[in-house]
């Protein structure tokens, strides 16, 4: 399977598409079929099925598409997101958030793992996905994808919106950290300990920060008002 994306060259910070070519005997499972914007192949080479997930996911009638080769297709990516292809070599320990999974290749098995009640409330996700087998999975994230190594004793605090995957056996609790003022003004954090590494998206947009950066400084606004023709000199 050949995969090409405009984020893989390293020159484009956010991808807009992913183009995949499948050889004869290869197959791909696309978890967000609505992102398929072009397909070259026979009609019978696409087969849509209800996902074999429990409870709530089944009621939502989530669909996955199995595409077999020889064929090629183009997948559109959400604005501001990048594609990352991870190679699997066996029984993987990471639990992934479903919404970040774009596709996986034939030979990879996906299993749904029921989250604890507190994690369901915090993440609004009933399931996490665990993979086994050999092949490739496609992950979309806001900006680059980075590993954060966990420690069995010393806790790591990770923003709940940035966490994409974590080791199955990690200890995880919903928390905040810092003094009273810090804990009042931060997003909820996952307090995590364990072996292995978590996967984080490091480009998560912050509307408040963008607005703050784009605003003029207090001094510039004062100069505009006080200095004659300040609106001309201090743009």
PyMOL commands that set and color helices and strands:
alter all, ss='L'
color gray80, all
select helices_A, chain A and resi 33-35+43-45+55-59+98-100+117-123+180-184+207-214+218-226+230-233
alter helices_A, ss='H'
color red, helices_A
select strands_A, chain A and resi 2-5+17-22+27-30+36-40+46-50+63-68+71-76+81-89+94-96+101-105+108-114+127-142+145-149+156-159+163-167+171-175+189-193+197-201
alter strands_A, ss='S'
color yellow, strands_A
deselect
rebuild
show_as cartoon
